Amino acid sequence: MENPFKFGTIVEEEYFTDRVNEVAYIKQFLKSANHLVLISPRRFGKSSVVAKAVKESKRKHITVNLQQTTSVSDLSAKLLREFFKVHPMGRVRHLIKHFRVIPTVSSNPMTGSIDVSFQPNVDGVVLLEDVLTLIEKAHSDNDRMIVVLDEFQEICDIAPKLDKQMRSIMQEQKHINYVLLGSQESMMTDIFENKKSPFYHFGELMRLGKLPREDFYRYLYERLKTVFVDNCGELSDRILDYTGCHPYYSQQLAANVWQIGVMQRDVQDPIGVAIDHIVKSHGLDYERLWMRFNRTNRWILQRLASGKPLQSGEYRTSTVYSALKRLQKDGYVIYSDRYEIEDPFFRQWILEGME
């Protein structure tokens, strides 16, 4: 029997958890000539939602993660590599002839994979403009390409003024729908809502929150009942109580609980055993992470883990607020209706260390 829960990668098909309304909205929106900006905390499933919507649109599309991009030249090469997966080079060779810097393109005959590179010390903006112009010219009003740029806030770190240079190129294009995803809310908001930013009001802003509990409960129930016939409802509720309906961690905990149900049927508390296993398996990583935090950050994380108020008088309000914003920016803390530690298993590790 195959584990019905999946986490850590793009989730598709039977592993996909609801998000019906969000997928439908994105599909409908992409029928327009406008661009979409999607913001949500890390591991909320935004990449999976967009991947599903784009796939169901049956449109040509490419995706590049800016977090894995090291330079403007590297971004240009990645975009072109993905483009060649959609358009075989032979069909667009006439357009590549207009490149100011001709790329080196090679293919692996065994795997069919394509590699693209540019000669070093070339102006990256020239390369990027040529690549985006190629994508634009290869399409039309009736055949627009969807370009997904994940972790778009990284544009600020790839190269100085890259945001301004990219906007000047992108604003002239008519045959591309851009979908720009980001997980650092403050940075993404600043990029698209700050009037001084080149990308101010570039596209429709969409925020992705946690999954509705009723939908997530139904998803867990249907999959856990294959192993836990009598108490799948109780287990589903306890999983969501523990994870706060966080998509990634709910899938992770459910996957471990299901595995225990298959391999250790005599375990009385599969959720407790699963939590203990996950916390211990990540213990060394959590310890290294903890050692990097300063005293203020540790204090805040301990207060959040134990549910104690932050306004205790031990630190000034401005100090607490600044530290929270840094922790939020780095992805350790998220905010919905309150601040909370993003990883519930890290929270558990902190609580165990306080005992």
C-alpha positions in Angstrom: 0.0 0.0 0.0 1.4 3.4 -1.0 1.4 6.3 1.5 -1.4 8.6 0.4 0.3 11.7 1.9 3.0 13.7 0.2 5.1 16.7 1.4 8.3 18.5 0.5 7.7 18.7 -3.3 5.1 20.1 -5.7 1.9 18.2 -4.9 -0.3 17.1 -7.8 -3.1 14.8 -8.7 -4.4 12.6 -5.8 -2.0 14.2 -3.3 -3.4 17.7 -3.9 -5.4 19.1 -1.0 -8.6 20.9 -2.1 -7.8 24.6 -3.0 -10.6 24.2 -5.6 -11.7 27.9 -5.4 -8.1 29.2 -5.6 -7.3 27.0 -8.6 -10.5 28.0 -10.4 -9.8 31.7 -9.7 -6.2 31.5 -11.1 -7.4 29.6 -14.2 -10.1 32.2 -14.9 -7.8 35.1 -14.2 -5.1 33.8 -16.7 -7.7 34.1 -19.5 -7.1 37.8 -19.2 -4.1 39.7 -20.4 -3.2 40.7 -16.8 -0.5 39.4 -14.4 -0.9 37.8 -11.1 1.0 38.2 -7.8 0.5 35.5 -5.3 1.8 35.9 -1.7 1.7 33.3 1.1 4.1 32.0 3.8 6.5 29.2 2.8 5.1 25.7 2.6 1.5 26.9 2.3 1.3 25.2 -1.1 1.3 28.3 -3.4 3.7 26.6 -5.9 1.4 23.5 -6.0 -1.7 25.6 -6.4 -0.2 27.6 -9.3 1.2 24.4 -10.9 -2.2 22.8 -10.9 -4.0 25.9 -12.2 -1.5 26.3 -15.0 -1.5 22.7 -16.0 -5.3 22.6 -16.1 -5.3 25.8 -18.3 -3.6 23.6 -21.0 -1.5 26.7 -21.9 2.2 26.7 -22.7 4.1 27.7 -19.6 7.5 27.8 -18.0 8.6 28.1 -14.3 11.8 29.4 -12.8 12.6 29.6 -9.1 14.5 32.8 -8.4 15.8 31.3 -5.1 17.9 28.9 -7.1 19.2 31.7 -9.4 22.7 33.1 -8.8 22.9 35.9 -11.4 21.1 37.7 -14.2 23.0 35.5 -16.7 21.9 32.4 -14.8 18.3 33.6 -14.8 18.4 34.1 -18.6 19.9 30.6 -19.1 17.2 29.0 -16.9 14.4 30.8 -18.7 15.8 29.8 -22.1 16.3 26.2 -21.0 12.6 26.0 -19.9 11.5 27.7 -23.1 13.2 25.0 -25.2 11.2 22.4 -23.3 8.1 24.0 -24.7 9.4 25.1 -28.1 12.0 22.8 -29.8 15.0 24.8 -30.8 14.6 24.0 -34.5 11.2 25.9 -34.6 12.6 29.1 -33.1 16.1 29.1 -34.5 15.2 32.1 -36.7 14.4 34.1 -33.6 17.6 33.2 -31.8 19.6 34.6 -34.7 18.5 38.1 -33.4 20.2 37.5 -30.1 23.0 40.0 -29.4 24.9 37.3 -27.6 24.3 33.8 -29.0 23.9 31.1 -26.3 25.6 27.8 -26.2 22.9 25.1 -26.3 23.7 21.4 -25.8 21.5 18.3 -25.3 22.0 15.0 -23.7 20.9 12.3 -26.2 20.4 9.8 -23.4 18.1 11.8 -21.3 16.8 14.4 -23.7 17.7 17.2 -21.3 18.9 20.6 -22.6 21.6 22.8 -21.2 22.0 26.5 -22.0 24.9 28.7 -21.1 26.3 32.1 -22.1 29.9 33.2 -22.4 31.2 34.8 -19.1 31.5 38.6 -18.5 28.5 39.5 -20.8 26.0 42.1 -19.7 23.3 40.0 -18.0 20.5 42.6 -18.8 21.2 42.2 -22.5 20.8 38.4 -22.2 17.6 38.7 -20.2 16.1 41.2 -22.6 16.9 38.9 -25.6 15.4 35.9 -23.8 12.2 37.6 -22.7 11.8 39.2 -26.2 12.2 35.7 -27.7 9.4 34.4 -25.5 7.2 37.4 -26.5 7.8 37.0 -30.2 7.1 33.2 -30.1 3.5 33.9 -29.0 0.5 35.9 -29.9 -2.7 37.4 -28.5 -4.4 34.1 -29.0 -1.5 32.0 -27.7 0.0 33.7 -24.7 2.7 32.0 -22.7 2.5 31.8 -18.9 5.8 32.6 -17.2 5.9 31.7 -13.5 8.6 33.2 -11.4 8.7 31.6 -7.9 10.2 33.3 -4.8 10.1 36.6 -6.8 11.3 38.6 -3.8 14.8 37.3 -4.5 15.0 39.7 -7.4 16.2 42.3 -4.9 19.3 40.2 -4.2 20.2 38.8 -7.6 21.6 42.1 -9.0 21.3 45.8 -8.2 18.4 47.5 -10.1 17.3 44.3 -11.6 13.7 45.0 -10.6 13.8 48.3 -12.6 15.4 46.6 -15.6 13.0 43.7 -15.6 9.9 46.0 -15.3 11.1 48.0 -18.3 11.2 44.9 -20.4 8.0 43.2 -19.1 5.8 46.3 -19.3 6.1 46.3 -23.1 5.1 42.7 -23.5 1.6 41.6 -24.6 1.9 37.9 -25.2 2.9 36.8 -21.7 1.0 36.3 -18.5 3.4 36.6 -15.6 2.6 34.8 -12.3 4.9 36.1 -9.6 5.0 34.1 -6.4 6.6 35.1 -3.1 6.9 33.8 0.5 8.3 36.8 2.3 5.2 39.0 2.7 6.9 42.2 3.8 9.3 42.2 0.8 6.6 41.2 -1.7 4.3 43.8 -0.4 7.0 46.4 -0.7 7.8 45.3 -4.2 4.2 45.5 -5.4 2.5 48.0 -3.1 5.2 50.7 -2.6 4.6 53.6 -5.0 8.4 54.0 -5.4 8.9 50.4 -6.5 9.2 49.7 -10.3 6.7 46.9 -9.9 4.1 49.0 -8.1 0.6 47.6 -9.0 2.1 45.4 -11.7 -0.5 42.7 -11.3 -3.5 41.5 -9.3 -2.6 40.7 -5.7 -3.7 37.4 -4.3 -3.0 36.1 -0.8 -3.1 32.4 0.0 -4.0 31.5 3.5 -4.3 28.2 5.4 -6.7 25.5 4.1 -10.2 25.6 5.4 -10.4 23.1 8.3 -13.5 21.4 7.0 -11.9 20.7 3.6 -8.6 19.5 5.2 -10.4 17.3 7.7 -12.3 15.6 4.8 -9.0 15.1 2.9 -7.3 13.5 6.0 -10.3 11.4 7.0 -10.7 9.8 3.5 -7.0 8.7 3.5 -6.6 7.7 7.1 -9.6 5.5 7.2 -7.8 3.0 5.0 -5.6 2.2 8.0 -7.5 3.6 11.0 -11.1 2.4 10.5 -12.4 3.2 14.0 -10.7 6.5 14.9 -9.8 8.2 11.6 -12.0 11.2 12.5 -10.4 11.7 15.9 -6.9 11.4 14.4 -7.8 13.9 11.6 -8.9 16.4 14.2 -5.8 16.0 16.4 -3.5 16.4 13.4 -5.2 19.7 12.5 -5.2 20.9 16.1 -1.5 20.2 16.3 -0.5 21.8 13.0 -3.0 24.6 13.0 -4.1 23.5 9.5 -0.6 24.3 8.0 -0.6 22.4 4.7 3.0 21.1 4.7 3.2 20.0 8.3 -0.3 18.5 8.3 0.8 16.3 5.3 4.0 15.5 7.1 2.4 14.4 10.3 -0.4 12.5 8.5 2.2 10.7 6.4 4.0 9.5 9.6 0.8 8.6 11.4 -0.4 6.5 8.4 3.0 4.8 8.2 2.8 3.9 11.9 -0.7 2.5 11.4 0.7 0.2 8.7 3.9 -0.9 10.4 3.0 -0.8 14.1 -0.7 -1.6 14.5 -0.4 -2.1 18.3 0.7 1.6 19.0 -1.9 3.2 21.2 -1.1 6.8 20.3 0.2 7.0 16.7 0.1 10.8 16.7 2.3 11.1 19.8 4.7 8.6 18.4 4.8 10.3 15.0 5.5 13.8 16.6 8.2 12.3 18.8 9.8 10.7 15.7 9.7 13.8 13.6 11.1 16.0 16.4 14.0 13.6 17.2 14.8 13.2 13.5 15.2 16.9 13.1 16.8 17.5 16.5 20.3 18.2 15.3 19.0 20.7 12.7 16.9 22.5 15.3 19.9 22.7 17.7 22.1 24.2 15.0 19.3 26.6 14.1 18.8 27.6 17.8 22.5 28.3 18.2 22.3 31.0 15.5 19.5 32.9 17.2 20.4 35.8 19.5 19.0 36.1 23.1 16.0 38.2 22.1 15.0 35.8 19.3 15.3 32.8 21.6 13.1 34.6 24.2 10.5 35.4 21.7 10.4 31.9 20.3 10.1 30.5 23.8 7.2 32.8 24.6 5.4 31.9 21.3 6.0 28.2 21.9 4.5 28.3 25.4 1.7 30.7 24.5 2.8 33.4 26.9 2.3 37.1 26.0 5.2 39.0 24.5 4.4 42.2 26.3 5.9 41.2 29.6 8.0 44.2 30.2 11.2 42.2 29.8 12.0 43.8 26.4 10.9 47.1 24.9 7.9 46.9 22.5 10.0 48.3 19.7 12.6 45.6 20.3 10.1 42.8 20.3 8.4 44.1 17.1 11.7 44.5 15.2 12.7 41.0 16.2 9.3 39.5 15.2 9.6 41.1 11.8 13.0 39.7 11.3 11.9 36.2 12.4 8.9 36.6 10.1 11.1 37.6 7.2 13.3 34.6 7.7 10.3 32.3 7.8 10.5 31.1 11.4 7.4 33.0 12.5 4.2 33.5 10.5 1.2 35.7 11.2 -2.5 35.0 10.4 -4.6 36.2 13.3 -1.6 36.1 15.6 2.1 35.4 15.6 3.1 31.8 15.8 6.1 29.6 15.1 5.9 28.3 11.5 7.2 24.8 12.3 5.1 23.0 14.9 7.8 20.4 15.4 10.4 23.1 16.1 7.9 24.5 18.6 7.7 21.1 20.2 11.5 20.9 20.4 11.6 24.3 22.0 9.0 23.3 24.6 10.9 20.1 25.4 14.1 22.2 26.0 12.2 24.4 28.4 11.2 21.5 30.7 
